[in-house]
Amino acid sequence: MSDPHDDRMGRQDGHHYDAPESKEERNGKSWAYLVLGTLVLLLLILIATGTVQIFPT
């Protein structure tokens, strides 16, 4: 017989909730988003200055 507390943790699709992220995992994601944001900003600046052409003529 299953534990009644397990039913509360289940979602509608039958999967259980994920465990909270560790501090290292959160910190790693922060660095990854920072690098990704920097690359996007750099690309936008290059497009705005005309160094990178979106539609070559």
Secondary structure, DSSP 8 states (H G I E B T S, - for coil): ---HHHHHHB-TTS-B------HHHHHHHHHHHHHHHHHHHHHHHHHHHTSS-SS--
